[in-house]
Amino acid sequence: MEKYIACILLLSLFLHTSCQTCDEDSSQCEGDSKKSGCGCSASRDSSEHSNDEQPGDKSVKDIFDISDLSRTNEMLFIERATFTMGTNEPVFPVDGEGPARKVTVDSFYLDKHEVSNAEFQRFVEDTNYVTEVAAAPWWIPVNGADWRHPNGPDTSIKDIMDHPVVHVSWNDAVKYCEWAGKRLPTEAEFERTCKGNLKSRLFPWGNKEEPKGKHWMNIWHGKFPSENTASDGYYTTAPVTEFPEQNILGVKNIIGNVWEWTQDWWETKFTPTPKKNPKGPRFGTDRVKKGGSFMCHKNYCYRYRCDARSQNTPDSSAVNLGFRCASDKLPPYLEDVTEEILLKEENIIKEEL
């Protein structure tokens, strides 16, 4: 009964938005031995959702002018490094947060920002791609919700084009990254970027949720699920450019805001044996997601830590799940953009000196 009461509370807060049954996160936070992770192995059959039920993917009126918006598809160079993946002090052992093991990751590029609605619209306009729109199994489905109508058919992304795209499945994310000449990051690449050059820290910048009293991420503030104070400025998603760069690598929102898909199939049994460029098991039913979201609270789903992890079926989507892309080499069309950004940063440093 409690989980349904929680859902009603969330529905009242988010109006038309989908909500969790709270069975997922709260049970894990209380140490229940539910199936590993925040995810669920069952998947709603995506065939239930016909193209006619996806107005956001086909409606011309939902194509918005984004010519004045700055591009947010720039990539960061992440140097080869050996880091400690996982932890020997897991918060949720059932999630496979441990043990700590040495992992070496070769150099790669990673999007500085989560993929925004504007960037995803460019992809859809260019390819006429239609998303899967298969709701995550433990969410209450909202008819007509899709990436262009994240909280139902009466909602729009017109005023949040710079927010992360949501209601995209793992398969949708793969298609976008392929179109962009990129790929999804491995879990190891994601965690290496999250941890930066720090050791044994909870967050990309250290151990304090609010360093010097400032908000560095978008999570649930207040009493979950009855009160969200939005003291970080946002009840739901925030712009992909919001908040400070979360560590020395320059990445934005690598934790908080929305969960992010990774390449890897889900597994929970690891050993301390050192690994190089791990890519997860060859087969599975769920894909790994990292980073936590605006719906995460320390008492319920304390998974906005670098060590934390969860999972969804590849055809699942949710209002708090997005992605960013990686690449072994910088796509040629971004070379000039990257050089321009580096020059601007050099000029800023010179001015400060």
C-alpha positions, 0 to 999 in steps of 0.5 A: 500500500505504501508504494501506491501512496508514494506514487500518488504523491509523486503524481501530484508533484509532477502532474502528468509525468510518469512516476516510480512505484518507489518499490524500486529505490526504497526497497534497495535503500532499506537493504531488501534483497530484490533482484539486483539493482534499480532495474527490473528484468521484465520489459514491456513489449515495445510492439504495444506502441504503434507509430500512431501512438507516438505523435512527438516523433511525427508531428511537424508542429513539434519541430522547434527553431533551434538555430539560435541555440549554441551546440552542446555536442562538444567532446572532452579528451579523456586520457588513458588511466588506471583507476580504482573501479568500484568500492570495498565500501558499497552502499548497495552490495546487491548492485555489484558496487564492489569489490574495488579493482584496478581498471585501465582505460585507454584514451577516448573522447566523451561528450561534455554534456548529456545529449539535449533535446535540441541535439536529438531533434537535429538527429530526428530531422535528419533521419526521420527516426522514430523512438521506441517509447517503451515505458520502463516496467516499474513506471506508471505509463503516461499515454502520449508521453515521448521525447517531445512530450516528456510528461504527456501529450499536453506537454512540450519541450519547446521551452526546454530544448537545452535540457537532456532528452528523455524517453529514449531507450538504449536502442534509441541512444545507440542510433543517435550516437551512430548518426553522430559518428560516436558510440555509447561509453562503456561503464568503465569509461563513464566511471573513469570520467566520473572519478577524474583524478581523485581516489576514494571519493563519492562524487566527481569533486569530492565527498561533500554533496554541496561543496562550500554550500553550493549545488553542483548537481540536480537531485531531489532535495527535501523529504522524498517523495512528499516534498521537493524543495528544488533548492538546486533550482529544478524540480525535474531536469535542468539544462545540460550546461547547468551547474559547475564542471564537476571535476578537473576533466571538465564534464558536466552533469556526469552525476544527477539530472538524468540517468545515462545509458552505457554500452555494458550488459548488466552483471553484479559479480566482479573480482579484484582482478585488474582489467583493461578496457572491460566491456561487460559480459557478451550477453544479458537482459539489462543494460547498465545505467550510471549517474543517478537523476533528479529523482534520487535522494540520499534516503531513496536511491542514493545512486548519484555516486560514481561507484553506484550503478543500476540497470534497465532493459534496452527497450525501456525509457523513462522521464529521468533517463538520457545519455551521452556519447563517446568515441575512440577518435574525435569525429572530423566535424568536431575538430574545428569546434574543439580547437575553437573551444581550446583557444577560448579557454586559453584566452580566458586563462591569460585574461585571469593571469 
